[in-house]
């Protein structure tokens, strides 16, 4: 969007009531600034956040998507885990939504910048996740479904210990929707990929969905049918829980067509513990949250938010114990080390170079003589290298992005490409090779230490 600091910072809005300060961030729908509210009822300026979006002047008040966002957020506002809306106003060009200002910003920034990692901290993970869960429950109780839950849309006030769901730009009151592609791909449930939809944007009722499902192939979890917006929020909560505990998302899109890791999980949910250092209790909960085919006759009953809360409250640990980690493969060990932000080390400090990460290029490491990791292992290691480099870049305060371009789904896209290139032969029986452009990008940036 064409918003810049210089164009808004220092402006006064609403006859001088609000003073815009610094740009906090931007997204597909608008930009957010920190602000001060000068009120006659308060002797001191009140910290606020103001979201600025283009007004739809051709819309009436009831159909304006900007005012609709504020209205939907207001339905659940008042709950301590949902960001409050204090004011909504417009001018000739823009719509402004005034909300709380949170000192620690969004949860994505907080997790990356937190001096002490969350891995191993059961109490903090529980406090943050249960806060998010309660905020989502308040939204659902009010008949509002968020559809874009992710760390960047969760705000946190470290001083008050408050965690709030925010940014209702894609929220809906529809139980079932055909609005595919709305949201962030790595948090979408299966079937929400941005591809042509047979229902052409119409929200359908459950009976219509059930009739359509009856003629669909039960084995195809990506049939483009109306999706359950409640289920989509619950799925996103599962991805968020993995992020909080493991420091990464398991895949960049829940699609068997584009992600080998999701394809493995869809075939056998036990695959989750082959690359995530999660406890058996967390694994069991995630299998219920991340149901690939929830509406087939063979599917278990879908988990509720209340059941998720109870399971998390009872959980004594989220991670494997030392014995399980010792028996786990190099990918799980690497995940655990990087989640704790320690240099992934192994016996005798044996180090793999990137050249050893692809079996087709170099089946034996020239450094240690050990067989190189499999293509899938190499891709996961590469995924973590991207995350580590992004963390180092963010901590340095540099204005230039690292070699691997960052985004909300930046933990694995390059790794996915390497995985597709290197594992083509392993997965499909052909002779797969690493594409030079991808290989060059990795050689110039990353080195791994693995078991």
Helices and strands as residue ranges (DSSP letters): H 5-8, E 12-13, E 18-26, E 31-37, E 46-54, H 65-76, E 85-90, E 94-100, H 107-113, H 122-141, G 151-153, E 154-157, E 162-165, E 176-177, G 185-187, H 206-214, E 227-228, H 229-246, H 260-267, G 269-274, H 280-289, H 305-314, H 322-327, H 330-339, G 347-349, G 354-356, H 375-396, H 413-422, H 424-428, H 436-443
